[in-house]
Amino acid sequence: MAGNEHDVNRSARTGKFVKESTTERDPKGTTTEHVGGDKSGGEQEVNRSTSTGKFVKETTTELHPATTETQHI
């Protein structure tokens, strides 16, 4: 992986970051995201609650811009 691209692991339940060992123990309860790297093409936008880290719908982000964030992964 070049530059600042790397994988991050999150709990699917809480949205919080977890260790890779947690992902290995509970693959169905976690998600791995590839972040950083080349910004051209294939870029996906996701919306998250800033307080819980959980994914939220785009409409939630529009209604609550102060408590949500949009990430490009």
PyMOL commands that set and color helices and strands:
alter all, ss='L'
color gray80, all
select helices_A, chain A and resi 20-25+27-29+58-63
alter helices_A, ss='H'
color red, helices_A
select strands_A, chain A and resi 6-11+30-35+45-49+68-72
alter strands_A, ss='S'
color yellow, strands_A
deselect
rebuild
show_as cartoon
